[in-house]
């Protein structure tokens, strides 16, 4: 699929995006460390599901999503 750059929408992540943020973070960690989905991954998922609801409202963590054709195609985040 060829992406038309001018049709990419960027928006800040909110509480409704926690599931997406968790999924992208787990995929990133698994890819970087060549780590399969296992019990450790389940633990990380649970910790992130607890972490994001605390730090998004406090703005201690900010993230942006890139969307194309109503699908998230990229995520960037930063701990402040």
N, C-alpha and C positions, 0 to 999 in steps of 0.2 A: 504494500500500500504506500502510495506517495502522499506525503503530508503537505498540505498547502499552508505554509507558515503564517500567512495573514489570517487564517481561520483558527489558530490556536488561541484559546482563552486562558488567561492566567487569573487566579483568584487566591485569596488567602484561605487557609484551611480553618475550619471551625469544628465545633464539637460533633457535628454530623459526619465528619470525615475521619473519625478515629479508626474505624475499621480499615479504611484505605491506608492510613498512616502506619498502622500495625503491619499490614500485609507488605507494604513496600519496605519497611525497615527489616522485617524478617527475611524477605527475599535478598535484600542488600547484604545482610550479615551472612546468610547461607552462601551466597555467591562469593563474597570476599574471602571467606574462610573455608570454602569448599566443604561446607557442612550440610549433611542431609537433614531432612525433617525427622526429628526424633523427640524423645522426652525433654531434652534441653530446649528444643524449639518451642514446645508447648509451654514450658516455664517462662521463656522469654516473651511469648505472646501474652500470657497472663500478666506479667510485670508491665508490659507496654500498655495493656488495656487499663491498668491502674494508674500508670504514669501520665499518659496524655490527658485524661480528664482533669488532672490537677494543674498541669503546666500550661495548657492552652488558655484557660480563662485568666490565669495570672500573668500571661504574656512572658513567662520564663522560657517558653519555647514558641517559636513562630515557624510557620510553614506555608509554602505556596504550592498550588497544584496547577499543572498544565493540562488542559482538557482539549480534546479534538473530537469532533463528532459525538459529543456528550459522553466521552470516555476519558478517564484519567490516563495520561500518557507519560507523566513525569511528576516527581515530587522533590522539593528541596526544603530542608528544614535547618533551623539553627537554634541552639540553646543560648539564651541571652544571660 
